[in-house]
């Protein structure tokens, strides 16, 4: 996917958020989420149907449903960090 296509997708998503972002942090979180989805979830045609993470050989073992697997992976990391912090 080219940068122009990515920017168009982001513009469309922002238009769908009627009230816009309430703060800079909200916008940053949205952009971080888009970056993570791009790198770990969405296959790229130019990468022969693989994600950038797969090309970089980053294997998080998130399963077939990559978005759900990624959410579970992050949740487990958060729980582990809370346990370590205590």
C-alpha positions, 0 to 999 in steps of 0.5 A: 500500500502506498503512502497516498492510499494510507493517508486516504484511509486515515482521512476517511477514518477521521471523517467517520469520527464526528466529534474528532479527537478530544485531545492530542493524546487521542489522535496519537493513540489512533495513529499508534493503533493504525501503525500497529495494525499496518505492521502486524495485521494487514497483509501487504500486496507488495510484500507478497501478502505478508505483513511488515512484521512477518518480513522482519521475522517478528513472530508473536504467535498471534494466530490466524485472527491477527487483530484478536491475537494481538489484543490478547498478546498485549493484554497478557503483557499488561497483566505480566507488567502489573504482576511484576510491578507489585 
